[in-house]
Amino acid sequence: MLPPELPPLPALTRAEAELIDRYLDVVDLLGRINPGRSGDTYRGLRAAQALVGRAAELRDALTLMHQRGETELHAATLARALRILDGDRRTSRVTVPPDGPS
């Protein structure tokens, strides 16, 4: 049995798609670094090292958008793309986890 088909992504410019991809890359790395979550220091270290390059790519995506005259972020459209790409789950790893049983 095949998994359910995801809804189509909203129409995005290439620069917007790049922004979404690079943003999620950064979020994933921050989730691995999050000291409130279990994991080992080596995993966090590797993620922190990779974060430098990914943050630069995110900056470059935003710079390109600005240079092309895309001066506004269309939040509703970009948020819909983030939801389709599992952004809710991925960004939840960046937050402080709720208190567990004491």
C-alpha angles and dihedrals in degrees: 000000000000122000115253114278115253119237114260118268115253117257107280133176115243089253092052091049090050090049092052092047094048092044091054090047089056092045092052091052093047088051090057092049095047105124091203090068128070119260140103129280094243091059090050092047093052091048091049091051091051091046092071093062095041092050089053090051090050090050090049092051091053091045091053091050091051093047091051091054095256092137099156129062111222095220099187093052094043092047090053090052090049091052092050090050091053093257093151093062095038095051092045089069089064095059127082108270118242119263113278127211112302 
